[in-house]
């Protein structure tokens, strides 16, 4: 019986098993849809890339796009995330 009042979160217990190659979805948030689409294509390339609209904020200041691509390993998945995160047109990547 675990009596710890503050158990560790599930996400910290073990690394998830991902079978590569696989389709991976990044949710990318920014303020300009055209610039955001260009940033996604610049970072991820256009081969096997599907960009779809996801959501826009109530005031229309922010827009989110889904960028779905085939990743071949942890390195390509994580570098895509990091490069999107570092792009000037991108505010948030999930």
N, C-alpha and C positions, 0 to 999 in steps of 0.2 A: 504494500500500500504506500503510495506516494503522499507524504504529508507536506510537501513543499507548497506554500501558499502562492508562489509565483513560478509556475512551471515554465520551462523554456518554450519559446514559440516553435511550432511544428517546422517552420521553414529553416530553422537553425540546426535541426537534428541530422540531416543528411542531404547530400547533393542529389537532385532529381536525375533519374536515368532517362536520357534522350537518345532515341535510335536515329542515327544519321544515315543518309540524308533525310531531311524532313522539311515540311513547310513551316515557316516561322512567321509570326505576325508581330510587327512593331506598330504601336500606336504613336503617331508623331503629332505634336501640337505646336502651332505657331500662330502668327498673326496675318500672314499673307499666303493665300492658297497657291498662287502661282510660284512664289519663291519656295514654298514648302515642297511642292511637287518637284521643282528643279533640284532642290537639295537632296531629296530622296533618290532621284535618278542619278545624281552625281555621286553620291556615297555608295549606293547599292548596285548601280548599273541598271540596265534596262532588261537584261536577259532574265526570263522567268520571274519578272516583277509584276505584281498587280497592285495598283494604287486605287483605293476606293474612299469615298467620303465617309466620315464617321459621324461627326457632330460639330456643331458650332455653338458658341456661348450665346446666351440670351441676348446680350447686347451686341453680338456680332464681332467682338474684339478678337476672340480666339477661334481657331478652327482646328479640328483634328482629322487626320487622315489615317487609314489603315494601309500599311505597306507590307504585303505578303510576298515572301521570297523563299526559295529552296536554299537551305543552309547545309553545308557538308560536314561541319565539325564545330566543336566548341569555339575554336579560334575565329572562324568566319562569323558565327553568330554574335560573339562578344565584340569583335572589331566593328561589325555593322552597327551595333548599339552605341559603342563609344564614338565612332565617327559621326553618327547622326547627332548624338548629344553635343558634340563639339562644333557643329555647324552653326553659323551665325543666324540662319533663318529659323532654327529650331529652338523652341523654348523648353519642351519636355519630351522625353521618349519613355514609353512604357513597353 
